[in-house]
C-alpha cells in the first residue's frame, strides 16, 4: 500500500486516493455556488428542489467530514515517527498557518474584494470555513495528543455522539447578524462585525474538533495489515450506516430537523454544525470507500493520488480559478466584470448556467488544475524540506 516513490514512507495510497476523490467532488459544490446563482444556495435543505440538484449538493456532503477525519488520521500516523513534542510543534504551527491562510488568501478568493463590498456595509469579509476548523482543531490536538491516541479517540467520540444535546439551549445560528455571545461559535454559525471586517464563522468548531480527534485516534486502523484493515473499515462503515438509518427513522436523536417522510428529508441532515446523523451518513460510506479505493483502475488511482497529495494547493487554486471563470462567464453573458468582485450571493440577477453547465465547468476546473497539482505532488514526493509539510 505504501508508494515507494514517495519519500514520506508512512503514507498510504488509499488515504491519498480518498482525499483526492473528496477534493475533486468538493470542487463541484463550489462551481455550483459560483456558476448557478439562480439556484437555491443549499438545495439539501429545500424540499422543493429537483432531485438532480439535491443529489448534486448531497454528494458533496461527504467532502468536509472525510477531509477533516483524514487530517486527523494523517496526524495520528505521524505519531509513529515523531515524538509527542515534535508532533505538538508541527500541529500547533500548521494549525496556526491554516487559520492565517483562511483569514487572508482563502477569504479573498470568495469576493475578490480586499477593501470590502457594498452589500456588507463596505466591510471586508473574513470567512472561517473548513480550513479554519482544521487549523483550530490541530491547535487543540497539539495539546491533547500528549494523552495518547486512545484518549483522543474517546474525546472525539464523546463530542460527536453528544454535541447535539446542546441544540435546544444553544444560541441559534445566523448568517447575517450576531445572535449570541462569543462562545456561540463553538456550535452555531455566527457573524461578527468588527470595524472594517465582517467575520463569518461558517463552520462551528466543536463537532469538527470531535471529527479530527476521531481521525487521530483511529490512525491505528491504518497500521494494520491490508486485509485486516479492509475488513475492519467495512465493518465500521456498515455499523455507522446502520446507526444512521435506525436513528434517522426513529427521529429520536442526532439532528435538529426531524425526518418528515420523504427520501430527501431522510438524507437532508444538518451540516452547520454537522449533526451526529450527518456524520454517520457521510463517514460510514467514507470508511467503506477507503477500504476499496486502492482497487480502482491504475490510471484513475494515479490521478486521484496526485490530487490527494496536493490538497491545500488544489483547495486554494480551485477557488481562485472558479471565481475567475465566473467573472469571464459573466462578461460573456453581458455583465460588467466589476459586478463579480463580490460574494457569489450578490452576483447579478440573470447570470448563471443550468446544472449541465455546472458539470461542464467542474470538469474543466479539475482538468486545468491537474498540471499544478501534479507538480506540487511531485515536489513533495522527492524532497523533504520541512516547509513542504505546510503546503
Secondary structure, 3 states (H helix, E strand, C coil): CCCCCCCCCCCCHHHHHHHHHHHHHHHHHHHHHHHCCCCCCCHHHCCCCCHHHHHHHHHCHHHHHHHHHHHHHHHHHHCCCCCHHHHHHHHHHHHHHHHHHHHHHHHHHHHCCCCCEHHHCCEEEEEECHHHHHHHHHHHHHHHHHHCHHHHHHHHHHHHHHHHHHCCCCCCCCCCCCCCCHHHHHCCCEEEEECCEEEEECCCHHHHHHHHHHHHHHHHHHHCCHHHHHHHHHHHHHHHHHHHHHHHHHCCCCCCCCCCCCHHHHHCCCECCECHHHHHHHHHHHHHHHHHHHHCCHHHHHHHHHHHCCHHHHHHHHHHHHHHHHHHHHHHCCCCHHHHCCCHHHCCCCCCCCHHHHHHHHHHHHHHHHHHHHHHHHHHHHCCCHHHHHC
